[in-house]
Amino acid sequence: MFWLGFGIYTIFMVLIFGFFIIAKIHVYKFRHYNVVIEPVTRLLAMALLVLALAGYYLLFSGNPVGTRTQTVQETVNTEIY
């Protein structure tokens, strides 16, 4: 199950970064129209990189914080009819 999630997340990140690179190329063609374009693009790239790395960290860390799986014994004992 881990490898399936890893593959899907990686494909998704490749698509996102691909779209970002294409947008960055188009934005830099018109950078002389506004002085804010370059810093905002760098900021967006850093935010995208941080979020992608955070996603990989969450993927590798396993279970989300605060979740605990029940054993068969606990599940059988806590059933309410």
Stockholm file with secondary structure:
# STOCKHOLM 1.0

chainA/1-81         MFWLGFGIYTIFMVLIFGFFIIAKIHVYKFRHYNVVIEPVTRLLAMALLVLALAGYYLLFSGNPVGTRTQTVQETVNTEIY
#=GR chainA/1-81 SS CHHHHHHHHHHHHHHHHHHHHHHHHHHHHTGGGCTTHHHHHHHHHHHHHHHHHHHHHHHHHCSCTTCCCCCHHHHHHTCCC
#=GC SS_cons        CHHHHHHHHHHHHHHHHHHHHHHHHHHHHTGGGCTTHHHHHHHHHHHHHHHHHHHHHHHHHCSCTTCCCCCHHHHHHTCCC
//
